[in-house]
Amino acid sequence: AEWAGDHDLAQFLNQRAAEKDLLAAVRSGDIDHVRRRLDAAPPEGEQGLAALACAVQGGNDDIARLLRERGAQLNLATAARLGLAEEVRALLQDGADPNAERTVYVPIPCEGSQPRPQSALLAAAINRHREVAEMLIRAGARLDPYTAAALGRSDDLKTMLDNGHPVDHEDGFGRT
């Protein structure tokens, strides 16, 4: 509806979806709908993480605050992927592991998808969040050749290769 230019219909559909789905409620930006969804069921695990990430990325501080009050938590790898420098800084100050990983699902032709670990550093680098990546490195995140290349850190990359680091290192998507 939004693509077709019917903003009223899009708003109506978003409101109807928000009544049934927490993430849709967050996307609609209607805090009352979010509150009703949370009253019906507190955010748990991935659902809470996705809703909180959506609220934070969308700049909806009131909804993000409400989700946190109700138990939703944003992890370091997701904050890094979204480029949320202040969130990353706060999580690191609270003791988050700078080498934290998240699981991503990589499509494999003819096989479906396969889970792969992806570090917070790599998530920041491949999404071009240099400030966040550098913050993670300063906090002790391990730099590998693929991530060094993604960040344009040619001196670090040269040092790793000169020290015998394998050049066929896999990234978080299983690529070399």
Secondary structure by P-SEA (a helix, b strand, c coil): cccccaaaaaaaaaaaaaaccaaaaaaaccaaaaaaaaaaccccaaaaaaaaaaaaaacaaaaaaaaaaabbbbcaaaaaaacaaaaaaaaaaacccccbbbbbbbbcccccbbbbbbcaaaaaaaacaaaaaaaaaaacccccaaaaaaacaaaaaaaaaaaccccccccccccc
